Amino acid sequence: MAREVIVNASVVSVSELLSHTVVAIFDTVHAAKEVLIQKDNFKKFSTYLEKTAYFLKDLSGFNLDDSDNLNNAVEILNCETKVAKRLAFECSNRNKIYLLLNCRKIVKHLEASTKEIGRALSLLSLASVDVSFGVSDGISKLCRKMQDAEYRAAVLEEEILGKIESAIKDGNVDQSYANNLLASIAEAVGISGERSALKREFEEFKNEIENVKLRKDMAEAIQMDRISSLLGKADATTSYEDREREYLEKRNFLGRQTLEPLHSFFCPITQDVMADPVETSSGKTYERSAIEKWITEGQKVCPLTFTTLDTSVLRPNITLRRSIEEWKERNNLVAIVSIKQKLQSNDDQEVLQSLGQLHDLMAEREMHQEWVMLEGYVPVLTGLLGTKNREIRTHTLSILCILAKGSDHNKEKIAEADHALEFIVRSLARQIGESKLALQLLLEVSKNNAVRDLIGNIQACIFLLVTTLNSEETEAARDAEELLENLSSLDENVIQMAKANYFKPLLRLLSSGPENVRLTMAATLAEIDLTDHKKVQGGPLFEILYRHSLSSPRLREQVAAIIMNLAMATTCQEANPEQISLLESEEDIFKFFCLISLTGPEIQKSILLTFLAMCQSPSGVEIRAELRQFSAVQVLVQLCEHDHSTVRANAMKLFCCLTEDGDNTIILEHVGQRCIETLLEVIKESTDVEEIAAAMGIISNLPDDPNITLWLVDSEAVQVISTCLTDGSRNASHRKQITENAIKTLCRFTENLEWQKRVAMAGIIPELVQLLVSGTALMKQSAAISLKQLSESSSSLSCPVKKRGLFSCFAAPVRSCPVHLGICTVESSFCILEANALEPLVRMLGEDDPGVCEASLDALLTLIDGEKLQSGSKVLAEANAIVQIMKLLSSSSARVQEKTVGALERIFRIVEFKQKYGNSAKMSLVDITQRGSSSMKSQAAKILAQLNVLNEQSTYF
């Protein structure tokens, strides 16, 4: 890369001369930009050249004097431009390894050229030329920058050169070091890591070395030969057969007997073979650590010659060190050869001892690992994995792990050995120490594509790996996840993983795989019982639904069904901080729900059931609130009239769920008379009992609004309710839910006398009484509420008994109601005594559910309202109700307690009952005065005053 001097043709005008130079510079800029080696440095250099060219182009338009300085400047510019262009050409075409090794020279050339071009620009005399200040100042600044410019090799390039220099100096390089060094070089210069590409580049590098020898640059040739020898130890640069041949020649040459160390190998101080021999100023050699300790302890003379030492001089004895290393390596090779036979012994202790020796040798140097491979150890070692001795298996796995890390060839050799992979997988199911080593070995060999494709076929392998994911051993769990990720390159493995409840790879393929693969994965997921739903996340599934144009209708239907199954799986979760959440934000919920209006019945059905399941999950309150926020109710009201029966039924169920809590304003906004008529029509005509139950549930949850009640009455809702209560055979499978919803709905029709008459005429009151006996807690509560409201009208509806006339003694006596003191019937006065409701209502006072107790108490207290206190109390006493009422003083419900205290205060106004029951109530009333609310304390104190326990001036009042 010598510089050439270009003679300038003086006959050419200054303007033309500068124009030719500008063209040459731009050619060089173009060449520099094409360079991929030292790209940043060439980019920096080309930037300087471009700025130089633009300034020269500007100057060519002025009348410059033809001076010596101008000619010198142009000559330098042309010379440096030509040199730089040639350098750029070489860096674009010569071997990349060779160029990397010469990166410092390349950088030095670029820096020198930049400084020379800057100096050339400074020779231009602009004082006599009428150029603008901007141009003049720009050229001056560019000159300074170029003359101060510095170029540096990349950090990685410097690291590589440092490693090469260190390796050549130490002369102690193994295959792994060479592999890593070659990989670093490939990364630095942009060579593919494939074996064929590396070998091709290395062969070109050796050709470069031959060219260097032809140029008779012996210093460079020697250095390049050393580097070639170093890189030649890498896997990619020599074939396994060549290395095997060289190994066998070396092994056969050295023989089978170890050699004793030479006397010169021993340190005179420690009497041990030296590892780092250094020569002192006396000419004697010692182990470095030993002589340094000698000096540190204050000794100033040579231990052997007793001459005074120059303690600052400790020279490495490289020749002796290499001799010691060669002796050690010879004996180590002999040891590796001899151990192989011992591993095939029937004596377990001998095998274990030999494995320990082999492990220590392999840990000492990576070269020893290559010798173990070349000696053919793999079949022997993998055979040991089938032994019954756990300690032997564990030691063997540890050794195989070391070998597998060496190269792809080693991985393939291990996998090719008879039953090797089966034995390794079998160890996954054993004790944790052995299992972890087997996992590490499988993970390492899986990094080879050919081996990776074999692992998943081993029986139970993927199942055991998925099981390990849940291990308390975090390292094992992490390795298992990484290995599963490697194995997921095969679709068959992904399907196996999903069937073992590990879904991450399957979901990835669902999201981004080819159409046929996505269909396969969707079908697989649809077939799986999602028992471990926490491991499935919905993100990729939703994306498939949203991408209408990229997904087939069948795929989208399958994915919607999968999401539905996932959501259903969440309903069985207990509330906890780690529970699965398919939809993370309000935007997610809105986006998914909007698909209902954009898809066909199959997907609509799945979306509706998905939201239904989510609304019933531990996080259902939030989901229901967010659905109501963006008018999901309006959509569901419309879907209640859908032609597709399944879509309509699922819409009914979700609508019912949304009416269970929340803002009544939203319901009132979207539910009109037409909706109510539709709901009642479904209850009358549908054959889907779940749909009937949902429709009745919606009606039961509707706000207590006069318009809604009027629409219900006009639509003959009372008769529909009566049918639901009396025709049990039609809805047997869902009778409980339908009856609960029907009875709850009925409560709104027992508030108004006109509507109460319709209820009575429909024969519903006997059904209510029957429910007090045999219904669920919710049925009993609702039935009692209705009976209470009906009973409040009984006094005004009870017919007075006519006074007996002259001949009345001959007529049969007329039986009057003991409470209402008139003639009562169930149909005419809704009397709960005539309906035989008294006994079951009293019995309900003893139930555990506070709501049931309160409802039955309210119904019973209608018997002592107003003027009925005397007669009603007597009836209650005869039914043993007063005793049961007093027990409610200890209720867990403050509301029940308060109502009970109020009731007793009225009952105890009657002296008979005060005397009969007062003492029994005292202790509970005293307790209330101490623990109850302020209002209850006052009421309880009044009763105690009635019972002469407190005087009326007590502070409780």
Secondary structure, 3 states (H helix, E strand, C coil): CCCCCCCCCCCCCHHHHHHHHHHHHHHHHHHHHCCCCCHHHHHHHHHHHHHHHHHHHHHCCCCCCCCHHHHHHHHHHHHHHHHHHHHHHHHHHCCHHHHHHCHHHHHHHHHHHHHHHHHHHHCCCCCCCCCCHHHHHHHHHHHHHHHCCCCCCCHHHHHHHHHHHHHHHHCCCCHHHHHHHHHHHHHHHCCCCCHHHHHHHHHHHHHHHHHHHHCCCHHHHHHHHHHHHHHCCCHHHCCHHHHHHHHHHHHHHHCCCCCCCCHHHECCCCCCECCCEEECCCCCEEEHHHHHHHHHCCCCECCCCCCECCCCCCEECHHHHHHHHHHHHHHHHHHHHHHHHHCCCCCHHHHHHHHHHHHHHHHHCHHHHHHHHHCCCHHHHHHHCCCCCHHHHHHHHHHHHHHHCCCHHHHHHHHHCCCHHHHHHHHHCCCHHHHHHHHHHHHHHCCCHHHHHHHCCCCCHHHHHHHHHCCCCHHHHHHHHHHHHHHCCCHHHHHHHHHCCCCHHHHHHHHHCCHHHHHHHHHHHHHCCCCCHHHCCCHHHHHHHHCCCCCCHHHHHHHHHHHHHHHHHHCCCCCCCCCCCCCCCHHHHHHHHHHHHHCCHHHHHHHHHHHHHHHCCCCHHHHHHHHHHCCHHHHHHHHCCCCCHHHHHHHHHHHHHHCCCCCHHHHHHHCCHHHHHHHHHHHHHCCCHHHHHHHHHHHHHCCCCHHHHHHHHHCCHHHHHHHHHHCCCCCHHHHHHHHHHHHHHHHHHCCCHHHHHHHHHCCHHHHHHHHHHHCCHHHHHHHHHHHHHHHCCHHHHCEECCCCCCCHHHCCCCCCCCCCCEECCHHHHCCCCCCCCHHHHHHHCCCCCHHHHHHHHHHHHHHHCHHHHHHHHHHHHHCCHHHHHHHHHHCCCHHHHHHHHHHHHHHCCCHHHHHHHHHHHHHHHHHHHHHCCHHHHHHHHHHHHHCCCCCCCCCCC
